[in-house]
Amino acid sequence: MYLRVFLIVMVVLFAVRAVARFMGGLAQGAGTQGSGQRRRPVDVPVKMAKDPVCGTFVVPGKSLSATAGGETLWFCSEQCRTEFARRR
């Protein structure tokens, strides 16, 4: 008798867990945050800029800059920016 009750409880627990996981998957697929999981941010492509002194490609906005002739130039280092200013 105890074995029968134990098996019934196990089957019910298994069914409840399966339904909960299924519903969480539906919620995640619908765009909501399911079961406390965070969505991974999407990487957005960034157009790189070429350092006019050494030719290294840098991320605009996260590197050193200088304005020349109304145009913003991006540099990989302070040395390249100084060299560019010296040549002008």
VEXTOR-485750 format. One line per field, with one value per atom (N, C-alpha, C): residue number from 0; x, y, z; residue in three letters. Coordinates in nm, 3 decimals. Layout:
BEGIN
pos	NUM	...
xx	X	...
yy	Y	...
zz	Z	...
code	Ala	...
***
This chain:
BEGIN
pos	0	0	0	1	1	1	2	2	2	3	3	3	4	4	4	5	5	5	6	6	6	7	7	7	8	8	8	9	9	9	10	10	10	11	11	11	12	12	12	13	13	13	14	14	14	15	15	15	16	16	16	17	17	17	18	18	18	19	19	19	20	20	20	21	21	21	22	22	22	23	23	23	24	24	24	25	25	25	26	26	26	27	27	27	28	28	28	29	29	29	30	30	30	31	31	31	32	32	32	33	33	33	34	34	34	35	35	35	36	36	36	37	37	37	38	38	38	39	39	39	40	40	40	41	41	41	42	42	42	43	43	43	44	44	44	45	45	45	46	46	46	47	47	47	48	48	48	49	49	49	50	50	50	51	51	51	52	52	52	53	53	53	54	54	54	55	55	55	56	56	56	57	57	57	58	58	58	59	59	59	60	60	60	61	61	61	62	62	62	63	63	63	64	64	64	65	65	65	66	66	66	67	67	67	68	68	68	69	69	69	70	70	70	71	71	71	72	72	72	73	73	73	74	74	74	75	75	75	76	76	76	77	77	77	78	78	78	79	79	79	80	80	80	81	81	81	82	82	82	83	83	83	84	84	84	85	85	85	86	86	86	87	87	87
xx	0.082	0.000	0.086	0.190	0.277	0.351	0.389	0.458	0.367	0.243	0.146	0.129	0.116	0.101	0.228	0.344	0.470	0.480	0.444	0.450	0.353	0.234	0.136	0.190	0.248	0.305	0.418	0.503	0.613	0.562	0.460	0.403	0.343	0.272	0.211	0.320	0.425	0.535	0.601	0.622	0.682	0.592	0.463	0.369	0.366	0.366	0.364	0.492	0.605	0.730	0.734	0.685	0.683	0.594	0.479	0.388	0.453	0.518	0.583	0.694	0.774	0.881	0.824	0.716	0.652	0.599	0.532	0.477	0.590	0.699	0.814	0.873	0.878	0.925	0.834	0.704	0.608	0.626	0.643	0.660	0.789	0.896	1.022	1.011	0.944	0.925	0.838	0.749	0.660	0.729	0.853	0.928	0.931	0.873	0.879	0.991	1.030	1.137	1.078	1.112	1.057	1.149	1.099	1.168	1.296	1.296	1.408	1.532	1.524	1.639	1.649	1.772	1.795	1.827	1.779	1.813	1.951	2.023	2.155	2.140	2.211	2.199	2.251	2.189	2.227	2.345	2.449	2.564	2.529	2.547	2.519	2.650	2.657	2.781	2.817	2.944	2.993	3.091	3.075	3.170	3.299	3.409	3.538	3.596	3.682	3.752	3.901	3.967	4.110	4.192	4.287	4.380	4.461	4.460	4.530	4.683	4.736	4.882	4.935	4.884	4.940	4.851	4.725	4.637	4.559	4.572	4.497	4.349	4.262	4.119	4.073	3.994	3.947	3.796	3.735	3.591	3.568	3.499	3.470	3.389	3.418	3.347	3.412	3.498	3.567	3.717	3.761	3.903	3.928	4.052	4.091	4.052	4.019	3.978	4.040	4.036	4.077	3.996	3.974	3.899	3.995	3.987	4.072	3.988	3.979	3.902	3.755	3.700	3.559	3.528	3.628	3.609	3.670	3.601	3.653	3.737	3.859	3.950	3.969	3.985	3.997	4.135	4.193	4.330	4.335	4.432	4.447	4.521	4.601	4.680	4.709	4.756	4.796	4.917	5.006	5.123	5.081	4.983	4.937	4.870	4.792	4.726	4.830	4.932	5.038	5.116	5.146	5.218	5.135	5.007	4.920	4.922	4.911	4.914	5.049	5.156	5.291	5.307	5.251	5.262	5.182	5.080	4.994	5.058
yy	-0.120	0.000	0.125	0.131	0.249	0.269	0.159	0.168	0.230	0.193	0.245	0.396	0.444	0.587	0.661	0.603	0.665	0.680	0.578	0.585	0.689	0.700	0.799	0.940	0.963	1.094	1.128	1.033	1.057	1.092	1.023	1.051	1.191	1.229	1.362	1.470	1.452	1.548	1.562	1.450	1.452	1.529	1.506	1.574	1.725	1.764	1.906	1.974	1.910	1.969	1.981	1.880	1.885	1.999	2.017	2.127	2.262	2.276	2.402	2.437	2.340	2.365	2.402	2.337	2.367	2.510	2.550	2.685	2.789	2.759	2.850	2.868	2.761	2.769	2.852	2.839	2.921	3.068	3.098	3.237	3.295	3.218	3.266	3.286	3.196	3.210	3.327	3.367	3.480	3.612	3.609	3.731	3.778	3.706	3.745	3.667	3.711	3.644	3.524	3.406	3.286	3.227	3.185	3.115	3.183	3.316	3.391	3.396	3.350	3.353	3.489	3.534	3.661	3.633	3.721	3.708	3.765	3.702	3.749	3.871	3.980	4.097	4.066	4.125	4.104	4.196	4.140	4.220	4.300	4.430	4.518	4.547	4.526	4.552	4.701	4.731	4.868	4.889	5.000	5.031	5.082	5.018	5.054	5.172	5.249	5.360	5.327	5.373	5.343	5.459	5.427	5.526	5.579	5.712	5.766	5.761	5.734	5.729	5.588	5.492	5.356	5.256	5.292	5.202	5.103	5.110	5.021	5.057	4.958	4.985	4.995	5.099	5.127	5.146	5.137	5.159	5.307	5.376	5.518	5.536	5.641	5.669	5.605	5.506	5.441	5.458	5.541	5.565	5.716	5.752	5.893	5.955	6.084	6.149	6.287	6.339	6.475	6.519	6.648	6.702	6.774	6.741	6.804	6.831	6.958	6.995	6.961	6.971	6.942	6.793	6.711	6.565	6.512	6.418	6.356	6.236	6.234	6.122	6.049	5.916	5.832	5.769	5.761	5.713	5.599	5.509	5.395	5.432	5.539	5.575	5.725	5.770	5.911	5.939	5.842	5.860	5.887	5.812	5.833	5.969	6.008	6.138	6.251	6.238	6.339	6.344	6.228	6.223	6.289	6.265	6.328	6.480	6.529	6.673	6.733	6.659	6.708	6.721	6.629	6.630	6.743	6.790	6.894	7.025
zz	0.000	0.000	0.000	0.086	0.091	-0.041	-0.103	-0.230	-0.337	-0.335	-0.431	-0.412	-0.289	-0.260	-0.302	-0.273	-0.311	-0.463	-0.536	-0.682	-0.737	-0.681	-0.726	-0.700	-0.583	-0.550	-0.647	-0.679	-0.772	-0.912	-0.958	-1.091	-1.093	-0.986	-0.980	-0.979	-0.901	-0.898	-1.034	-1.100	-1.234	-1.332	-1.326	-1.416	-1.388	-1.262	-1.227	-1.276	-1.258	-1.304	-1.455	-1.526	-1.672	-1.721	-1.660	-1.700	-1.669	-1.555	-1.519	-1.617	-1.657	-1.753	-1.890	-1.928	-2.056	-2.056	-1.947	-1.939	-1.935	-1.868	-1.867	-2.005	-2.082	-2.220	-2.307	-2.286	-2.360	-2.326	-2.197	-2.155	-2.213	-2.214	-2.268	-2.419	-2.486	-2.630	-2.667	-2.578	-2.604	-2.575	-2.529	-2.507	-2.363	-2.273	-2.133	-2.066	-1.951	-1.878	-1.804	-1.847	-1.786	-1.682	-1.575	-1.466	-1.419	-1.416	-1.361	-1.448	-1.571	-1.659	-1.726	-1.746	-1.815	-1.959	-2.045	-2.186	-2.210	-2.299	-2.336	-2.427	-2.400	-2.486	-2.626	-2.723	-2.862	-2.894	-2.953	-2.992	-3.118	-3.109	-3.221	-3.292	-3.423	-3.494	-3.488	-3.474	-3.467	-3.582	-3.652	-3.760	-3.696	-3.729	-3.673	-3.752	-3.685	-3.748	-3.751	-3.857	-3.873	-3.819	-3.732	-3.679	-3.797	-3.821	-3.938	-3.927	-3.811	-3.795	-3.815	-3.737	-3.742	-3.816	-3.842	-3.918	-3.835	-3.703	-3.616	-3.620	-3.620	-3.616	-3.470	-3.441	-3.306	-3.307	-3.190	-3.176	-3.152	-3.243	-3.221	-3.093	-3.021	-2.897	-2.776	-2.797	-2.686	-2.697	-2.791	-2.808	-2.813	-2.820	-2.822	-2.956	-2.955	-3.078	-3.090	-3.212	-3.243	-3.363	-3.373	-3.487	-3.579	-3.707	-3.807	-3.931	-3.969	-4.088	-4.076	-3.957	-3.935	-3.926	-3.932	-3.926	-3.797	-3.732	-3.610	-3.647	-3.597	-3.620	-3.489	-3.497	-3.378	-3.375	-3.253	-3.236	-3.135	-3.155	-3.064	-2.936	-2.941	-2.823	-2.825	-2.710	-2.698	-2.787	-2.804	-2.889	-3.034	-3.084	-3.222	-3.236	-3.137	-3.144	-3.140	-3.058	-3.051	-3.181	-3.238	-3.367	-3.477	-3.478	-3.578	-3.563	-3.439	-3.415	-3.453	-3.431	-3.465	-3.617	-3.692	-3.840	-3.903	-3.836	-3.894	-3.893
code	Met	Met	Met	Tyr	Tyr	Tyr	Leu	Leu	Leu	Arg	Arg	Arg	Val	Val	Val	Phe	Phe	Phe	Leu	Leu	Leu	Ile	Ile	Ile	Val	Val	Val	Met	Met	Met	Val	Val	Val	Val	Val	Val	Leu	Leu	Leu	Phe	Phe	Phe	Ala	Ala	Ala	Val	Val	Val	Arg	Arg	Arg	Ala	Ala	Ala	Val	Val	Val	Ala	Ala	Ala	Arg	Arg	Arg	Phe	Phe	Phe	Met	Met	Met	Gly	Gly	Gly	Gly	Gly	Gly	Leu	Leu	Leu	Ala	Ala	Ala	Gln	Gln	Gln	Gly	Gly	Gly	Ala	Ala	Ala	Gly	Gly	Gly	Thr	Thr	Thr	Gln	Gln	Gln	Gly	Gly	Gly	Ser	Ser	Ser	Gly	Gly	Gly	Gln	Gln	Gln	Arg	Arg	Arg	Arg	Arg	Arg	Arg	Arg	Arg	Pro	Pro	Pro	Val	Val	Val	Asp	Asp	Asp	Val	Val	Val	Pro	Pro	Pro	Val	Val	Val	Lys	Lys	Lys	Met	Met	Met	Ala	Ala	Ala	Lys	Lys	Lys	Asp	Asp	Asp	Pro	Pro	Pro	Val	Val	Val	Cys	Cys	Cys	Gly	Gly	Gly	Thr	Thr	Thr	Phe	Phe	Phe	Val	Val	Val	Val	Val	Val	Pro	Pro	Pro	Gly	Gly	Gly	Lys	Lys	Lys	Ser	Ser	Ser	Leu	Leu	Leu	Ser	Ser	Ser	Ala	Ala	Ala	Thr	Thr	Thr	Ala	Ala	Ala	Gly	Gly	Gly	Gly	Gly	Gly	Glu	Glu	Glu	Thr	Thr	Thr	Leu	Leu	Leu	Trp	Trp	Trp	Phe	Phe	Phe	Cys	Cys	Cys	Ser	Ser	Ser	Glu	Glu	Glu	Gln	Gln	Gln	Cys	Cys	Cys	Arg	Arg	Arg	Thr	Thr	Thr	Glu	Glu	Glu	Phe	Phe	Phe	Ala	Ala	Ala	Arg	Arg	Arg	Arg	Arg	Arg	Arg	Arg	Arg
***
